[in-house]
Amino acid sequence: MPTVIRRFTGHAALAAACCALILASPVHAAPTEQAQGSKPAATAAPPPKARKVTTHGSVVIDGQTIRYTATAGTILLRNQKNQPTGLVFYVAYTREGVRDPESRPVTFLYNGGPGASSNWLTMSGLGPYRVKLPNGAPTPPPPYSVVPSHASILDTTDLVFVDAMGTGFSHIAGEGNGKMFWGVDEDVHAFGQFIQRFITQNDRWNSPLFLYGESYGTTRSAALVEYLQQQGVAVNGVILQSSILNYFDGSPGSDDGYVFDLPTFAALAWYHDKLPNKPASLSDFVAQARQFADGPYAQALRQGDALPKSQLDALAQQLHQLIGLPSEYLERANLRVTGAEFRKELMLPERQHIGRYDGRYLAADASAISSRPAFDPSNQQISPALNQGYLWYVHHVLKWTTNRAYVGLSFDAYKQWDWKHSAPGHSEKEQLPDVAADLAAAMRQNPYLRVLSENGYFDLATPFHATEYDLAHVNLNATLRSHIQFAYFKSGHPIYVNPDSLDAMHGVLENFYQSTLKTDREGTAH
């Protein structure tokens, strides 16, 4: 489910934002032979039809056996002329034996890219199954262990994992084409239609509604919640995991990107024991790095070439204490180190480089003199297990059979993506999206809306300090600001690959759902 997302920064033109994926091998139907000399019969393509397969299972969560119905299926999308345009694939889990189904939340979950399927999130452990992975280390080749997830949030909410159009088993059909789906606004409209069709078909119009997006999925969620509000659909809560909200962050010529990256660099130097005086508490150390990044470091960068040499030398020494890189290297870099350069330099004495999605992962480096790593070990050491484990699970446990190729990452969607976005209150589209403004608009329109921002300390794809900045600059009053909650985990972009973080996520999410629903029932937004 790796997702590739675009982020323009002063030190990186393009950035991929979720766990990058490996495409599953296609499964083709056997061709039929045609008699020599005969002409192919002109037959009209059959109209696309939705279908679904239902199975049943149970999982133990917090000592309680949760019985559920699992549905793997598709929902047909249509254009304004009621013509079919495509089939969206989903996997839904619904708890059985619920006395009051209307009070039972339903959560829609998806990965990002754009152009990525949601197989990583499906097998993350938030649902009833997960792929068992070593923590922060390479995963051996198959066979992989697909095991029950006792940290699932199925005890609290029903779950619907959704593949974006053109990814996974979702595919364009009928009168559809890529331009209808492959863009910021087009994608939001497609997901909005899917959600409304799903809750109609499953009689969930009065159920509490939550959105859960990872990576570019957070971009989608922030715009989608405001779009749904305009469609007359109120959302109770939005969960943002490893966020990318404002694509103008650290635009070319700006030093903001270096400021946003520094606390993540500090966390990774702490993890890999590269600090001259390593403190005991990671969270306290990260708080110190934040203060330095926003204060002396940002002020020094703003001076540009006018920064006196004496100050440059002193700041290089301070940076060395915080991020572990040699002060001489930091001086030569003029205090400005990109994420790729940090990944290469931190473990250079060991001839290793660290991961981008999760900096805990290491790999041998082919060259000690190149400035950038050749690949991302946190992608290559995770992707095969989650992709292959997912396909085994879908076919053997969910009983979904098809001769359609599974698309883990659609390069067609990514290459053709329309990045222009109409922000609330703007008549013209911007060239790049700032969906933090959409999320803030939805919170003003629906003062009960709650937001949870989940962040991995070791995520170099979407550094947590950039998310903190974006959510602090959306012009909300004190009451609405209090409706945004932050949670931090000792993991990377795919937070759930660390089993300790997955367990911690379970507790954070349970509290978030309970507090959100309690506020709704009390009838007060304060």
ABEGO torsion letter per residue (X at the ends): XBBBBBBBBAABABBBABBBBBBBBBBBBBBBBBBBGBBBBBBBBBBBBBBBBBBBBBBBBGGBBBBBBBBBBBBBBBBAAGBBAEBBBBBBBBBBGBABAAABBBBBBBBBOBGBBAAAAAAAGABABBBBBBBGBBBBBOBBBBBBBAABAAAABBBBBBBBBGBEABBBBEABBAAAABBAAAAAAAAAAAAAAAAAAAGAAABBBBBBBBEAAAAAAAAAAAAAAAAGBBBABBBBBGBBABAABGBBGBAAAAAAAAAAAAAAAAAAGABABBBABAAAAAAAAAAAAABAAAAAAAAEAABBAAAAAAAAAAAAAAAGBBAAAAAAAGGBBBAAAAAAAAAAAAGBBBBAABAABBBBBABAABABBABBAAAAAAAAAAAAAAAAAAAAAAGBBBABBBBABBAAAAAABBABBBBBGBABBBABBBAAAAAAAAAAABAABBBBBBBBAABAABBAAAAAAAAAAAGBBAAAAAABBBBBBBBBABAAABAAAAAAAAAAAAAAAAAAAAAAAAGBAX
